[in-house]
Amino acid sequence: MAVPLKCLFFLCPLLSLVMLPVIANASMKDNDVQSRYVGPEKLQSSNNSSMADRLDDTYLNEHAVDNPEEIASMVDMSIRNSSERRNLGFFSCATGNPIDDCWRCDPRWHLHRKRLANCGIGFGRNSVGGRDGKYYVVSNPNDDDPVNPKPGTLRHAVIQDRPLWIVFKRDMVITLKQELIMNSFKTIDGRGANVHIAYGACITIQFVTNVIIHGLHIHDCKPTGNAMVRSSPSHYGWRTMADGDAISIFGSSHIWIDHNSLSNCADGLVDAIMGSTALTMSNNYFTHHNEVMLLGHSDSYTRDKQMQVTIAYNHFGEGLIQRMPRCRHGYFHVVNNDYTHWEMYAIGGSANPTINSQGNRYLAPANPFAKEVTKRVDTNNGVWKQWNWRSEGDLLLNGAYFTPSGAGAAANYARASSLGAKSSSMVASLTYGAGVINCRPGRQC
């Protein structure tokens, strides 16, 4: 028998009363989950850094839960399933750059800083930096004593013998008296502040592993040395003269250099030598320099045959002359970079390196004698014609040309392949944000 319509109107309030406790209980459970799990991380300095001020007293301790990574994943999943995500612009900000799309779309990036460590690509993708440690807040830009650095300084942070994620309380220019010697498992994260390392010594990554350098202006680096410098809490020693590189990587592995702006140093902008491997240089902006990037110590140093380096989504810009990079012995994946300036050549090498150039945009200079992208350094034709150098999907403009060599078979480039190349037509969008990004808390970077 059919139920009269007016009966349904009487039942509706009753059903509402019956369902209300169920709905309220579910809501309370949801709120309880959020109250336990959504709380942001607390940025804190290390136990030995009592002088380093905390960024914000409202932040909660990241170790307040047993498994913060699992909790972060749960929160991220809830965001993805929420209709509010549409209002955050996640979909409109995507560029196709897999590193940036991994973290830049989140306006709450400053509460999830360590997620950056999960966004790496290429041969250096497994570098975790200081992901598994505490935060250290640099509050003092001075470098008064390289042997006994004060708590709260960048030098005091990087020499510690435990993982640290290093951030900056405010904008600062750091002029180093001597090389900044990194210890393992460190991230230097300049996001949210305008940080320059300039007008003195710069960064040395020597015989260590798992280092991430992100979001720094590094420029006008000078030769320093013949001085005592501390490299760990328990060791300091005599340093001979350093060349004045912006970043020097020596006998190290799992290193990721991302979103930095580098220029005008005494020697190289990035040098990686003496058996270094598992390296990624990504999203950097290189300008105003002669010998930009050296990968490999010397033709006779055969330990560099193990070297694997990814160079991706960088912009090689105005005022550059050569070595973007200059390679020896190892395996080098040059992918989706934008080369808008060079005076001599872009990519060079000696000692039989394998160079895999994919999806780059090469804009040759006006000089008719400098159109060639490639240069075999001090090697005759009969030798270098056997080397495996290839150009695949590159966009060659204004008369630019790439001179390939070797067999050309895909199998020869297996050890020089680290990620899927995108079309060279996408290079402009992939590299649009190269260099330091102006990031502010509460806004997408």
FISE-599026 format. One record per residue (C-alpha): y, x, z. Coordinates in steps of 0.2 Angstrom, whole numbers, plus 5000, padded with zeros to 4 digits. Layout:
% FISE-599026
YXZ
...
***
This chain:
% FISE-599026
500050005000
501750074995
502950125010
504650035009
506050155005
506950105021
505550175031
505850345024
507550345030
506950315048
505650455046
506850585040
507750605057
506050615066
505350745054
506950845056
506650835075
504850895073
505351035061
506851095070
505851205083
504851275069
506351325059
507251385075
505751485080
505651565062
507551605063
507351685080
505951795073
507051845058
508451885070
507351985081
506752085066
508452115061
509052165079
507652285080
507652365063
509352345054
510352445066
511152595057
510752775060
511852875072
512553035065
512453165079
512653355080
511153465086
510753495104
511553665102
513153595095
514053495109
515753535102
515353445086
516153275087
515153125083
515753025068
515752855075
515152795093
514552635085
513052715076
511352695085
510152835087
509052855072
507552895084
507652735093
506152665083
504452745081
504452755062
506252745055
505652775037
504552625037
505952525045
507152575031
505952525018
505752355026
507652335027
507752385009
506452265004
507452125012
509052175003
508152164987
507451994990
509151924996
510351834984
511751924993
511252074983
512052004967
513652004976
513552194980
513552244962
511852334962
511452284944
513152314936
513352494943
511652564936
511952704923
510252754918
510452914928
508852904940
509653004954
511252904955
510352734952
509252784967
510652784980
512452754973
512352574971
512152544990
513852514998
513052555014
512452735008
513352815023
512052725035
510652785024
511152955020
509353035021
508752915007
509553044995
508053164999
506953034990
507953034974
507653204967
506953234950
506253384940
505453534947
506453534963
506053344966
504953384982
506353464991
506653365007
508053475014
508453415032
507753245030
506553255044
507853325057
509353265066
511153255059
512353395063
514253355061
515353495056
517053475064
517753655064
518153735047
518353905054
517254055052
517854175065
516254265069
514854285056
513754355070
514054225084
514654065075
515453935086
514553765088
515253635076
515553765062
514553755045
513853925049
513153875065
512353725057
511453815043
510653955053
509753845065
507853855064
507453665063
507753535050
509553475050
510553355039
512353425039
513853315036
515753335039
516853245051
518453255039
519153345024
519153535026
519353695016
518053825023
518454005019
516954105024
517154285030
515354335024
513954255015
513354085022
511554125024
510453965024
508953935034
507553825028
507553635029
509353605028
510453475018
512253505016
512953335012
514853325008
514853145004
516253045013
517353205015
518353315003
517453485007
517953644998
517053815001
518353934993
519354094993
517954195002
516154215003
514954074997
513154014999
511654124999
509854044999
508654195002
506854185006
506854005012
506253835006
506853655006
508753655004
509853524996
511653554992
512653404988
514453354986
515353514988
516853594979
516353784978
517653894969
518554054970
517154144978
517454334982
516254484984
515954515003
514754625013
514554785022
514554685038
513354605051
512954425047
511754305057
510454215047
509554125061
509754095080
508654255084
509154375070
510654455062
510754605051
511754715040
512254645023
512654755008
513954694996
513654524988
514254484970
515254334974
514154194967
514554014971
512653994975
511454134975
509554084976
508454234980
506554224982
506654034987
505853874982
506053684982
507953694980
509053554974
510853574969
511653404965
513353334962
514353484966
515953554957
515853734954
517153854946
518054024945
516954144955
516854324954
515054334947
513954184943
514154004948
512253984951
511054134951
509154114954
508154274954
506754364962
505354244961
506254084965
505453924958
505453734960
507253714957
508353574951
510153584946
510853414942
512453314941
513553464943
515153494935
515453674929
517153734923
518253894921
516954034922
516254164911
514354194916
513954024922
512054024927
510754164928
508954124930
507854274931
508254444939
507854564925
506754594910
505654704920
505454584935
503854494930
503754394946
504954274938
503654214926
503254084939
504954014939
505153834934
506953754933
507653584929
509453574922
509853394920
511353274919
512653414921
514253434913
514753604906
516553584904
518153674900
518453854901
516653904901
516054054890
514154094891
512554074901
512253884903
510953954907
510354134903
508454134906
507154264909
505254244909
504954074916
504953894911
506653794909
506853614905
508653574899
508853394898
510253264895
511653384899
513353374891
514053534883
515853514879
516453694880
515753864876
516554024869
515054134865
513454034867
512753894878
510853944881
510254124881
508754224886
507654374885
505954424891
505054274883
505654124893
505053954888
506553834885
506353654882
507953574876
507953384876
509253244874
510753354876
512453334868
513053504861
514853504855
515253674846
516953754848
518153774834
517753954832
516653964816
515754114823
515254024839
514353874833
512653924838
511953854854
510653984857
510654174859
509254294861
509954434871
509554614866
507954564857
507554594838
506954454827
505154504826
504954484845
505954324849
505154224835
503654214845
504554134860
504453954863
506153874862
506353704855
507653564852
507053394853
508253244851
509753344855
511453284847
512253434838
514153404835
515553494826
514353614817
513353654832
511553724828
510053764839
508853904832
507153864838
505653984839
503853984843
502353874838
503253714842
501653624848
501953504863
500653594873
501653754874
503053654883
501953574897
502553694910
504353674904
504253484906
504853404922
505453224918
505653104903
507153134893
508352994888
509152974871
510653094868
511652944864
511652904883
512253074889
514053014891
513552884904
512152994912
513453124915
514953024918
514953054937
514453234936
515253344950
515853284967
516053104969
517353014979
516252924991
516952815005
515952725018
515752535015
515952564996
514852604982
515052794977
***
